[in-house]
Structures are given as C-alpha cells and as structure tokens.
Amino acid sequence: MKLNKTVKYSCLSMAASLLLISCNAGNSNANGKEEVSDSIKVEDGFISMFDANSLSGWEGDTAIWSMANGVLTGEIKADAEPLKNNTFIIWGGGETGDFELKGQFRISKSGNSGINYRSERFTEVPFALKGYQADIDGNNNYTGQNYEERNRTTLAYRGQRAEVLKIEEGIPAESKGNAWTNLKVVDTVATADELKAAVKDEDWNEIQIIAEGNKLSHYINGVLISEVIDNDTVNGKAKGLLGMQVHVGPPMKVEYKDMKIKIKK
C-alpha cells in the first residue's frame, strides 16, 4: 500500500514530564510569561491528548487517520485499497508506565479497532505496534477484552479477571486458539448479558484503561470488562507506547474523542 506523508510529532515526551510545553510554544504575553497552547490542557491531573483540528502530536498514515472538531477518525473507505496489515496512529507523548486513560469511541458495525498501550514498535510494518490492547469491535463480541497484539494474543476475555503466570520450565506457554495458555481465570467480573448491555452499538461509549504495576483494568461506560494480573516477567511490559488501531478487513470507521491521560509513573 502506498502511504501518504506521515504526521510526525514535534514534541518529545510531551506528556511524560507533565510540563505542558506546547508544540507551538514560544509566544509570550505582555508580562513576558510564556503562554501555553489551548491544545494541551490539564484537568485533575489529566492531559488532553488531542489538538482539535490537527494530528499534531501523533504519527500515522494520513490516508487512514484524520482529525476535525476534536474527533480523531480512522477509516477504510469502500474505494480504498484494502489494508495488508493492521495500522496504528501513535501518540508522541513518549513511553508510559502506570497511567489512567479516559475517552470516548464510536465504531461502525463492521469495524475492528483498539487502544494499544505499553507497546513497542513492530518495525517490519509501517505504523505497527506490538503490545497490550483494549479491544474494540463493532459487533460487540470482544470490546473491552485484553488482547496482546503480535505476541501472546488474548490474555483476558470479556468478563474475566485473569492471572498470567510466570514462565516456568516444563509448563506450556503458547498462543493456542488465539488465547494464551499459561494463565488462570481467578474471577468473573460480569455476565454475558451485562457485557452486552454495557456497550452501545454504533454510538459513543466511554472507555477507561487503568495500568498500575502489573494490573491492567479495562472499563466501558463505567463497567469493569476485563482485568489482567500479568506475572509473566518474560513477556510482560512495564511501559511503552500508546496508539489506536485500524484493523485489516472490510470498509470501516472508528472515531475517538475527549481522550485524556494521567501519567502516574
């Protein structure tokens, strides 16, 4: 696939230090004090991640991703060349460890997306990430589960609180049937009916991701959908990059808005 020019972030570790330095900083007011761009705002420790009308601070394929009126859109149009690989738009705020992320998403019925975090670049493919993902799908079969892109696959299905076990000699640890084998489900956090009711089809939904140490919790509209305790010291990650996905498949559209993050570590 021929890629359009990329959108590259121009501020390094923009949010990791919480210094609120604008990508367009340098203007001073009458008192000589530096002004902060409206594109970077803080509320209760949360930093706004979007510029209302540009992809400033993000890196991705502009044939797929666009920003307007505070809404980030990832779209595969019907007349476009089909994707050959999953593609991401990657946040330029640097690597995050412990954090809380809040935002809203809306996805078409045929859509397949997700929010990756504590991830690393998969350099063999442009704009690809490898790592934990809060899954989002338009058919509402997987939304909220913890799926590890390009590695261990499913770590917790919807409704599960799962403990990923340490890698030990003689104990199988592999992906089988699109799920990791070396884990145990320690609790059920919601029923199938509750999970279905928690997600609104083709409408705006609130998503919240909380990463604290090795505990990774995914919420949709205030309902805990899945939780992972990752004790795997070989594959587990304490920090990494963050980005949103458009998955290979039929024409689709996913939208994100009001994305903000509080970095704790």
ABEGO torsion letter per residue (X at the ends): XBBBBBBBBABBGAAAAGAGBBAABGBBBAAGBBBBBAABBBBGGBBBABBAABABGBBBBAAABBBBGGBBBBBBBAABBBBABBBBBBBAAEBBBBBBBBBBBBBBAABBBEBBBGBBBBAABBGBBBEBBBBBBAAGAABGBBBBBGBAEBABBBGBBBBBBBBBBGBBBBBBGGBBABBBBABBABBAAAAAAABBBGBBBBBBBBBBEABBBBBBGGBBABBBBBABAAABBABEBBBBBBBBEBBBBBBBBGBBBBBAX
